[in-house]
Amino acid sequence: MSWILQVGGYVTPFPLDPESINEFEEKKTQLQQAIAASESARKEVLKEGTPEQLQADRKKAQEALAKQERAIKDAEQELTRFKDSPVPTQQNAASTPKDKIVTAEKKLKDTVAAAEPLRKRAARIAQQEQIVTENTAALEKAQDELNRLVYAQDRLARGDAGYSVEGGLVVPFYLIVLSLVGGAVSLTRRIPEYQKQSAPGYVGTRDAPVLAPAQLWEFLVFQIIQFISAPFIAAVAYYVLAPVTTAATVGLAFAAGFASETVLLWVRAVVEKLHPEGTEEKPKGSLTGTVSSLTGCKTEEETEKGATVAIIGHGELIPTYAPNGQFSINGIPEGEYALEVKLANNQICTQRVSIQAGRTLPVWVNCS
């Protein structure tokens, strides 16, 4: 048994009532005849072949016709060149003889005549393709109507007038389940990372900075949203890509769920570009610090050569150096950050700092 799920649509009662049960057989017979006629017309055109073979034949006929039309164009150019040349005389023996013009005219005529059957063949195959397409569509439509009729007949035979769902998106039930599995895998991959980045004592890096409580809550809510939206993304992908095999549908479902975070980030980026945020800035603070191993520096240049100071992930915040190993960074938005100090011997020291609005945080960096 293959379960399906219908997303959206509207509910309507069956258009037939128990008193019209005799009309079922008549309509059923008509649909069966329509199916048989469409199938017969398809077979008459295809003979022993397939629609794919018919397409291949059309492509070959079109290629042959295009080749012949190029030959016609070459023959026309050659004839024009001969006709434009002067008639040979005693003074101009190199001119084109009349017999060459006659030969070129005959060549052009033969080339045009050879193209005609190719043109007719290409047109005939195109017409056959159209017949196959129209009958295939008619066959599918009649088969759908017949299936619905048989289903309604079975419901009415059991005394159930019932209702049907019209419109909406019909997708396999396992598509929804597997998309949720993919979303859950992505969710369980992200949550431990966020927990680690928000833990006390964690020192951030450029790729994984420290998360403040407000940032942690925002990221967790976003992960929950991506998990909930995974089935809807999978349903849209199912109708856009139209996988033809079960294996392709399974892969699509899991990939859509797993990549739902990426899809939502892309959507959010597009929306932010269309509706940019206001220019209101967060409250800012600053920090001033001293590198313990550089307290003997007499000038700011010596301090700068002895250590490079940066706030990880915020290259726009430029430090100012001073004698005695001192430095300062101004205009830091309120929040928690990771301060990195790289000494001249490539030793790196990192330290967690908490910036408060309107205050200057003193920092002592103990690097030996």
N, C-alpha and C positions, 0 to 999 in steps of 0.2 A: 504493500500500500504506500503510495506516495502522497505525503501531506503537502498542502499548499496554503499560503496565507494571502489574503486579499487586503491590500492597504488602501484605504480611502473608498470612494464609490458611494452609492446611495441604495437604499433598500426599497424594492418594489414588489408587489404581489405578482404571482404568475398571471399572465393575461388570459389563461384558459380556466374554465370552471368545470366541475364534474359533469354538467349536462352536455358539454361539447366533446365528450370522450370519443365519439364516433369520428370527429374531425381529425383526431390524431392519426388514424391509419391512412386517411387520404393524404394528409400533409406528409406523413412519413414516406409514402409511396412516391410522391412528387420529388421529395429530396433525394431519395435513392435513385430515381431515374436521372435527376440532374447530376448526381455524382457519377453515375455510369456514363452519361453522355460526355462529361468533361474528361473523364479518364480515357474514353475511346478516342476523343479528338486529340488528346496528348499523344497517345500511342500511334495514331495515324501519322502524325508529324514526325515523331521521334523514330518510328520504325523499331529497330533493335538498339538504337543508340540512347544517349542520355542528354539532358540539357547542357551538361558540361561539354560533351562532344560537339553539340550544335554550336556552342559559343566558339569552340576551337575552329570549326569549319568556317564560321563567319570571319574570324580573325585572319585565317589564311586567305580567304577570298578577298578581303579588303587589302591585304598586303600585296597580293598579285595584281589587283586593280591599280593600286598606287604605283607599282612598278611599271605597269603598262602606260599609265598616264604620264609618268616621267619620260618614257620612251617617245610618246606623242609630242611632248614639249621639245625634246631634243631634235626630233625629225622636223618640227615646224621651224626651229631656229636654223637648222641646216638649210632648209629650203629657202628661207628668207635671205640667208647669207649668199646663196647661189644666185638668187634673183637680183640682188643688189649689185652683183659684180657686172662689169661691162661686157658686152658681146665681144668675143675674140676677133681681132683684126691682125693685119700684117705687122702693124706697129706694136700691138699688145697681145702677143701670143700666150701670155700667162693668164688671160682672162678665162672665166668659167665657160666650158663648152655647153651647148644646148642639151646634149644627151645627159649631162649630169643633173640638170634641172629636172628632166623627165624622170630620171631614176629616183631623185629625191621625192618627187610628187607621188610616185608609185609606193615608195617606202612609207610615206606618211599615210596614204590611203590604207595600206595593209595594216599598219599599226593601229589606226582608228578602228578598223574592222575587227581586229583581234581583241580590242578592249570591250566591245559591246557584249559578248557572252559573259565576260567576267563581271561586268556591271549588272547584268541581269541575275547572275548567280548570287552576287552579294545582296541584291534587293530581295531575292527569293528567300535566302537564309534569314535575313532580318525579319521578313514577314512571318516565317515559321517560328522564329523566336517570340514574336509578339503573340502569336496564337497559343504557344505553349505557356507563356506568362499569364495570359488572360484565362486560359482554362485551368491553370494551377490555382489562381486566385478564386475562381468560381468553385473549384473543387473544395478548397479549404473552407470557404464560406458555407457551402452546403453541408459539409461534414460537421462544422460547428453548430449549425442550426439543427442538424439531425441529433447530435449529442444532447443538445439542450432539450429538444422535444422528447427524447427517450427518458431523460431525467425527470422532466415535468410529468410525463405519462406515468412513470413509476410512483412519483409522489401522489398524484391524484388517485391512482389505483389503490393506494393505501389509505385514502381518505384524508390526505394532508394537502390542503390548498397551498400552503407554504409561501415562502417569500424568496426572492432572489436578490443578489447584490449586483448592481449595474455599475460599470466604470471601475475606476481605481486601478491599482497595480497588483497583478497576481504574480507572486514570487514563491519559490519553494520554501517550505518551512525551515529546512536545514540551512538555507541561506542566512536566515535571521539568527539561528542558533550559532552558526560558525562565526558570523560577524561579531556577536557578543563575546565569543571565545577569544577572537583576535583582539578586541578592545580590552578584555580582561588581562591578556598577556601584556599589552602595552601599559595598562594601569599598574600591574604588579611590578613592572620593570621600573616605573618612575617613582612610585611612592617611597621605596627605601632610599633612593637618591635624595629626595626632598627631606626625608627624616634626618639623614646624615648631615645635610647642609644647614639644617636649623638647630642641630644639637649644640649645647653649650661647649665651648672650647674648640669648636671646629674652626680651622684656619682655611679660608677660601683660596681658590685658584682662579686663574683667568677663565677657565671653562666652567667651573663650578663655584661661583661666589657664595658668600654667606647669605642665607635667607632670613629676613626679618619675619616676625609672626604674621604681619599683614601680607607679605609676599607669599609665605607658605600657604595661608588660607586661600589666596587667589589661585595658586597653582593647583591645590587640591580640588577646588571647585571646578577648575577647567578640566582636570582629569575625569571627574565624574560626568561632566557634560560630554566629553569625547566618548565615554563608554556608552552613554544613553543614545548618542547620535549615531553610533556605529551601524545599527540596522537600517536607518534611513539612508545613510551614505551607500551601504551595500545594495539597497533596493534601487537607488538611482543608477549606480554603476552597472547593475544587472540589466537594466533596460537600455542603457547607453551602449554598452559593449556587446550585449546579446550573446553570451557564451552558448555554444551548441552542444557541449558535452558535460557530463556530471563532474568530471575531474576539473574542467575549467571553471565551473560554477563554484566548486569547493574552494579552489585556489583564490578566486575572485572574492568570495565571502570573507575568508580569513584575512586576505591582504587589505580589504576595505576596512575591516575592524581594526587591524593592527595599525593602519596608516590614518585612522580617523583623526588622530592628534595633528598630523601634518596637514591634513585637509582643512581642519578648523583654523590652524595657524595661518594658512594661506588665505582663507576667507576673511579672517580678522585683519590681516595686513591690507587686503583690498579695501575693506570697509574703512579702515583708518586713513587710507589715502583719499578716499572719497569724502570722509567727514573727519578731518584732522582735529586732534584735541586742542583745547584752549591754550593760550600762552601763559597761564598762571603757573608759577614755579613753586616747588616745594620750599619750605623754610630751610635755611642753610646755616651751617656752622663751620668751624675750622679746627685745625689741630696744629700744634707745634711740638717738635720732638728733638731729641738728642741721641746721636749714635755714640754708645759708650766708648768704642775703640777710636773715635776721632775727636775726642775732646781737646787734643793737643793741636788741632789745626788752627793756624793763625788767620787764614783768610777764607772767604767763601769759596774761592776757586779750589783750595785744597780740600775743603769738605765735599764739593761736588765731584772732584776726581776720586776721592776715597770711597764714595758711596752713591748709588743711584736709588732714589726713593720714588715709589709709585703706589697708587691705590689700585689693586688688581681689578681689571675690567673697566677702569675709568681713566683711559689715557688722556681725556680732556682736562683732567685736574693736574695742573703743572705745579711742582714744588718750587719753593724759593729756599736757597741755601744761605747759611751764615757761618761766621767763624765758630771755632770750638765744637764742630760736628753738629751744629744745630740746623734745623730745617723747619719749614712751615708750609701748609697747604690751606688755601682759603676757598670759600665758595663751595663747600661740600654739602650736598643735600642731606637732610636728616635721615639717619638710618645706620645700619651696621655694615662694616666693610672689612676687607683684609688689607693690611698695610705691608708692603714688601720693600725690604732694604737689601740691595745687592752690593757687596763690598768689592773693592778692586781685585781681590784674590778670588772672585767668583763665588764666595760664600753668600748664601741667601738666607735671610731671616724674615719670617712672616709673623705678624701679630694682629690679633683681632681688635678692632676699634669701634666704639659706638659714638656717633656724632649726634649732638643735640642742637636744636635750632638756637642761634644767637649766642652760643658758647664756644670757647676754645678749649680743646682737649689736650692736656699735656701728655706726652708719650716719651718713655725711656726705652730705647732699643738696645738691648744687651747683646751685642755681637762681638765675639773675641777673635 
